[in-house]
Amino acid sequence: MMQETASNSPTTELLRSFTPLQELSENELLKLSSITEIEQAPAGRLLIKQGSEQDYSFFLVSGHIRLRAADGKISDVRKGDPAADNPISQLLPRRYDVISVSKVSFIRINGADLNKIKLRNQAAESASVSGYEVSGENDEETNEFENQLTFQFLQDLENDKLELPSLPEVAFRIGRALDDNVSDAATIAKMIQTDPQITAKLIKAANCAIYGRRGEVETCTAAVIRLGNDITHKLVVTFAMRELFKSESSLLQQRMQELWKHSTHVAALSFVLAKHDKRFNPELAMLIGLLHDIGVVAVLNYAKNFPVEAKQPEIIDQACRRLRAQTGSLILQKWGFSTDFILTALESEMWHRDKGITPDYCDLVIIAQLHSYVGTNRAFAAPAIHEVPAHSRLALGELTPRLSLKILDEAKEQIAETVALLNF
């Protein structure tokens, strides 16, 4: 779709007027301004197509637009309305057709570009070696081996020598087939059946109560037909990730198992939370929750190259805390995942992040993580659920006396079934 484009860049003041961009530094805004243009379109132009999965944020600069949902519901947004301070129809796939009612001007910011700008600026401002900022508690004591591990890891990351995990082949093939508009269930099933474990998991998913359990299906093709291509794809990617959480070292394998247990619990909680809010895709929420700590996999795999003295639990854990966020975002960027995945990897432990009134998938994962801590020692080092901005943005209802979410406590059976599916 062609747009009439004005050859001018937005000012940093204009960019800063949008809520999600207010956290950016002046340098980040200047860089963003240099690669962004204000676009224009006449009245009656389709600006965003419902179902599109193009990864960009759309901001209204001037004019009047109309959002049309699949059920025909209409809502109008004009420049100056509170809704115009946030991205329009941000969730992927897009939930609305967005049409210009008057002549409009707008900007579109590519998700990958925005993430690169953030990472570069963090690198430039960081006091850490090789230009990469490390995440976690910077005032914690470090020792020689931890400093050495972190130093060498960041050096290799900077010089593109770090071996990051690859997207499992079956997940890559299914994604490529769907990108090529292959929709035949038998063809998709044939690709899935190259991995017997994933095939078994997909058939089990199709027969789960969470997907209706409308009579047993026994073949992969029947499972694909019941679930549909989109859910099938997200579930295949989810199931394929299990193979990445492995290590030959007994200590590191223990850490991998703990990470997988945490990740599957957060994934299940995110899935159930998303089912309570029609603005979110439950399977997408589950996959984002599963991958929010994928950076730890790379750090654990890297640690196997270090001497036994360096493989102490406290050293490994500290290195993971410091390196998880930036490493995870780079892995997900390498895999071509959307901004929702990348930002969640970066910000899912920034408990007090405040991104305006519109919730995102990172908010879901923050709440899921905090809920997973209830009744554990980790709860003492983290805020209570009702104390974080994500709780008010998601409107999650009452808390129990244990300060857990009532809706999740009531969905224990559904959460357990989802965890069991991921661990099948």
Salt bridges, closest charged atoms under 4 A:
GLU4 OE2 - ARG45 NH2 3.93
GLU23 OE2 - LYS118 NZ 2.93
GLU23 OE1 - LYS355 NZ 3.09
GLU26 OE1 - ARG16 NH2 2.34
GLU39 OE1 - ARG108 NH2 2.66
ASP76 OD2 - HIS64 NE2 3.39
ASP76 OD1 - ARG66 NE 2.71
ASP97 OD2 - ARG68 NH2 3.37
GLU140 OE1 - ARG321 NH2 3.25
GLU146 OE2 - ARG322 NE 2.97
GLU169 OE2 - ARG173 NH1 3.79
ASP230 OD1 - LYS234 NZ 2.55
GLU258 OE1 - ARG255 NH1 3.23
ASP277 OD2 - ARG279 NH2 2.67
ASP293 OD2 - HIS262 NE2 3.94
ASP293 OD2 - HIS292 NE2 3.44
ASP293 OD1 - ARG324 NE 2.53
ASP317 OD1 - ARG255 NE 2.71
GLU347 OE2 - LYS118 NZ 3.56
GLU347 OE1 - ARG353 NE 2.95
GLU347 OE1 - LYS355 NZ 2.83
GLU349 OE2 - ARG324 NE 3.94
ASP354 OD1 - ARG393 NH1 2.93
ASP360 OD2 - ARG353 NH2 3.05
ASP363 OD1 - ARG353 NH1 3.14
ASP363 OD1 - ARG393 NH2 2.67
ASP409 OD1 - HIS371 NE2 3.68
ASP409 OD2 - ARG402 NH1 3.93
GLU417 OE2 - ARG213 NH2 3.76
